Amino acid sequence: MYGRGAHARPFVALIAAVGIATLVGCGSSGKPASTSSGGTGGNGAVKTSDCGTKPGVKATGTPIALGTIVTNQPGVNFTDIPYMAQAYFNCVNDNGGINGHPIKYTILTEQTNPAQIAADAQQLVQTDQVLGIVGNTSIIECSVDSSYWQQHGYYIIDSGIAPECYSTSNSAAVNMGPRYSSDGAVQYALSQGVSKIVFDQANVPGTDHIAAGPAALAGNKNVPIVQLTENVPVTSADSVAIKEVNDAGPNGAVILNFTPPDALVILKAAQSLGLADKVKLWGCSTPCNTDFLAAGLGAQWNSKLFVNAELTPPDTTNSPTMKLYQDILTQYGSSGPNKVSGGVGSFSQMGFTEAEIAVHALESIKGAYTVASVNAAFKGVTNFDTGMLCQKWSYGGYSSHLPNNVDYTVTPNNGKMAVAQGCTQVSSVDPDIAAYRQQAGVAPLDPTANG
Amino acid sequence: MPSWQNFQPFIVTGLALGGVYALSGVGLVVLYQATGVVYLALGAVGAMGALITYSLISGGMAHWLAWLVCLAFSGAVTLAYGMIFGPLLAKRDPLVKATATLGLLLVLFGAMDLLWTTSGGAVRSLTFPTDGHGFSLGHVTINWTQVIGLGVGVAITAGTAAFLRFTKLGTAMRALANDREITATLGVPVRRVEAAAWLGCGILAGIAGLLLADMVALDATTLTFLVISSLAAALIARLRSVTLTFGAALLVGLVQNMLVPIPALTSYSNMAPFVLAAVALLLLSRRRVIGLSREEA
């Protein structure tokens, strides 16, 4: 996510959101059309028992071991993502499992320590003997473990933060990550006819990589762009807001790529100094897509702040998948040591999506569950309707993976985030996106997406 | 280099933040004078008080009452620490006393991380009714919270200076700073004087926590470590003068904010407190060495 560098927080934000999948109704999974039960797609018909193939029957076979590595340190806590995946797996285990096999999920936490992260990967593979890695969300895990996963034949399903989560053959994320989400935010601003872009982001490792995308998009439209970085946590928000507005000018846009707390203090500072209306619009990458932020800002930012959103908005989407997600969250994720503390939101949506994709892949395996068969199944996921993303999700044997590249734009609406623009392709002007689409093409839209 | 006009808004933000840094700085100096403790947990105490206030307001409590709870919490925690650990550490080296307060900082920091989790994209903010109101001075918009930040800094500094100079308790605190043993033998109730210093410092931590939560961020990490700016101001004043601490705090706030619009220096603005403190200490120690040399000669 986007984050706070060495101090941690920075990345918290990376949340670049995600998308998720719905089992339901997606033909190839072999699972009953769980989210479509009821036939009409009315959400009232969905039950948590729809998450498995044998409702009400506990899985008692040999466990299928999966694992994950997640950052959990003061200020940066991504555990809601694997905790939601755990909730989903628990639901599956209570309803038939994977052909009778329960999923055993091992969650290891790390504190942005490369040696620890490398040891975690070895523990999962050698000690816990996991067959697959699902739900990794870490500031640097992709950078540290990427080659290890490749050597051992693991194809990771994760929430990406570091560039290697997208640029390597063995990682496919359900979210877009900071660069491509920033692309989406800048693209929306350009579509509104702004005359200048100020792109401001946390001063953390990887800023040049992230900045290259917005620079390409603005350059393509001959719109000048000012690139700024701020040390985080931001301690002079008033000054930062003044600087941004002065640089952008009255017909310009200020685009932020920060964690929610830092974005909030900057936007609040702009508001209290009367600067919100001194530019044409404000934009933000995915981390700002949280009702916490909408509620913290107030009505002045309605249709003034536009946030790139990588996941289907849960508040305004009445689909079977969204209902299943919320029901599983309530029944399996709302208590106990692995409680999903953030409740409904991007983090838990990401965990749900990753687990759903993993279960879909596991159910396609016909023979024994081994590292080879499980990871071949993960890699083989193609055009899967997650119900949480704009487009269908694929893994594939590509050298890079950016399977989520069509996004929403949302804006605060009286304390909630509401859709301002439906599913829109992020521009291929960003060379990374162009390279991915050259390999994988453009996936079809998810039928439940708000196009 | 930005024009003078472009600098003007940054002067306002710098003075406002400097005023709040002064609050904490004055608390640090008074406590050090009375007890010999550099209270590094001051930021964490204020941060936790502000987070408690946020939770109470979110739960429906009246704002003014929640603010008072923050001050009561900050004062009580600081007083309790001082009463329990102060006597135990009274004869230890100042470095040990300062390091011990890091223990309290870590306990509070851990508690905040557990109680106000940052998972799930959670963000929090604390706002004052004065945030959205203000006035314009030339090209600069000033809100009343900024005025309050500076005003409270001035008031607390002036009040503390007068308190130390004109009251019996203040005189006792100054006496403790000069010589603890002699002061005690003269019948000054040392424990009571120290308790007053701990309590006062805690309340100032609470006020600063509330103001900084609004002006900077309601975030445990940010608020906990903002004590560094105040500590820099106190160090520039050599932990002796509240008036000098106030001036130094304004300087820290001004320099830190006025570096922001200068592209080549903006990334280094957070270094301002350290650099100013280091330069001041070097200059002061050089003057002292020269003074001693002259006396010997």
Interface residues (C-beta under 8 A of the other chain):
Chain A: H7 A8 R9 V12 A13 I15 P74 G75 V76 N77 F78 T79 D80 N203 L228 T229 N231 P233 V234 T235 S236 A237 D238 S239 V240 I242 K243 N246 P260 P261 D262 A263 L264 V265 K268 Q271 S272 L273 G274 L275 P287 N289 T290 F292 L293 G296 V340 S341 G342 G343 G345 S346 F347 S348
Chain B: N6 P9 F10 T13 G14 A16 L17 F109 G110 D113 T117 T118 S119 G120 G121 A122 V123 R124 S125 T127 D131 G132 G134 T141 N143 T145 Q146 M215 V216 A217 D219 A220 T221 T222 L226 S229 Q256 N257 V260 P261 T266 S267 S269 N270
